[in-house]
Amino acid sequence: MRNLGYINMARRPVFSIGGYFPYGDIGYMTPLPVALYGQVPPPPPGYQMGYYDGYVVVYDPLTYFIANLIDLVQ
């Protein structure tokens, strides 16, 4: 997992459950680090989990609807 100390909190986006992942940032989403897989529940069928700027995001890969998220910095 990336070092959370390097996250620029002033430029960090704010996500909310029920919102959508910004289209321009989709390319920056990375797979969930393997170390976190055992610590979070599995996503609902059809959804994926990704990591972005200190967030674990559970999203629909077709619409990028955010079903759930975990803020690792908070």
Secondary structure as UniProt FT lines:
FT   HELIX           4..6
FT   TURN            9..11
FT   TURN            17..18
FT   HELIX           23..28
FT   STRAND          30..31
FT   HELIX           34..37
FT   TURN            38..39
FT   TURN            45..46
FT   STRAND          48..52
FT   TURN            53..54
FT   STRAND          55..59
FT   TURN            61..63
FT   STRAND          65..71
//
